[in-house]
Amino acid sequence: MDNWLVKIFAYTTALVFVFGTVILFCALVSLPFWLMWNWLIPSIFGLPEITWLQAFGLWTFLVLIRSSKIDYKSLVSKKETGSSEPSPFGDNTWNQWVEQVRKKYQA
């Protein structure tokens, strides 16, 4: 009977440790961004101050954009046959472009 109590305690402790570590990481990476935003952006651009959670969301968004591996320049520079405007998908059809994106983002 004591064995299952020990397991429950161990799993609960591990869960609290993992979530605590995640929350601490979020605080550490977004705190400088939050402080810099609230110090500079409202006075320079007149934008509102943001909360810590909004700072973490913006930081995460920026990390995701910077880690993108889609080559937008080559997609825009290729011209579709018979069209005077460059196509955002290059010479590929929509399905080929979706496949290209799917291959680049597979784990």
C-alpha positions in Angstrom: 0.0 0.0 0.0 2.9 2.4 0.7 4.4 1.6 -2.7 1.6 3.4 -4.6 1.8 6.4 -2.3 5.5 6.7 -3.0 4.9 6.5 -6.7 2.2 9.1 -6.6 4.5 11.4 -4.5 7.3 10.8 -7.0 5.2 11.6 -10.0 3.7 14.6 -8.4 7.1 15.9 -7.4 8.5 15.3 -10.9 5.5 17.1 -12.5 5.9 20.1 -10.2 9.6 20.2 -11.0 9.0 20.1 -14.7 6.3 22.8 -14.7 8.4 24.9 -12.3 11.4 24.6 -14.6 9.3 25.6 -17.7 7.8 28.6 -15.8 11.3 29.7 -14.7 12.6 29.4 -18.2 9.7 31.5 -19.6 10.4 34.1 -17.0 14.1 34.2 -17.7 13.8 34.5 -21.5 11.0 37.0 -21.5 12.0 39.2 -18.6 14.7 41.2 -20.5 12.5 41.5 -23.6 9.6 42.8 -21.4 11.8 45.3 -19.6 13.4 46.6 -22.8 10.0 46.9 -24.5 8.4 48.8 -21.7 11.5 51.0 -21.3 12.0 51.9 -25.0 9.0 51.2 -27.2 6.3 53.4 -25.5 8.5 56.5 -25.4 9.9 56.1 -28.9 6.9 54.8 -30.9 4.0 55.6 -28.6 2.9 52.0 -28.3 1.4 50.7 -25.1 3.3 48.8 -22.4 3.0 45.0 -22.5 2.6 42.4 -19.8 5.1 39.7 -19.0 2.9 37.1 -20.8 2.6 39.2 -23.9 6.4 39.6 -23.9 6.8 35.8 -23.8 4.4 35.4 -26.6 6.2 38.0 -28.8 9.5 36.4 -27.9 8.2 33.0 -28.9 6.8 34.4 -32.2 10.1 36.0 -33.1 12.0 32.8 -32.4 9.6 30.8 -34.6 9.9 33.4 -37.5 13.7 33.5 -37.3 13.9 29.7 -37.4 11.8 29.4 -40.5 13.5 27.6 -43.3 11.3 28.6 -46.3 13.3 30.4 -49.0 10.9 33.3 -49.7 13.2 35.1 -52.0 13.5 32.2 -54.4 9.7 31.6 -54.3 9.0 35.2 -55.2 11.8 35.7 -57.8 10.6 32.8 -60.0 7.9 33.8 -62.5 5.0 31.7 -63.4 4.9 30.8 -67.1 2.8 33.2 -69.1 2.3 35.6 -66.2 3.7 39.1 -66.0 3.7 39.2 -62.2 5.9 36.9 -60.1 4.0 34.1 -58.3 4.6 33.6 -54.6 4.8 29.9 -55.3 7.3 30.1 -58.2 6.7 27.5 -60.9 5.2 25.1 -58.4 1.5 24.5 -58.0 -0.2 24.9 -54.7 0.1 21.2 -53.9 3.8 21.1 -54.7 4.4 24.1 -52.5 2.5 22.5 -49.6 4.6 19.4 -50.0 7.8 21.4 -50.0 6.7 23.1 -46.7 5.6 19.7 -45.2 9.0 18.2 -46.0 10.9 21.1 -44.4 8.9 20.9 -41.2 8.9 17.2 -40.6 10.6 16.1 -37.4 
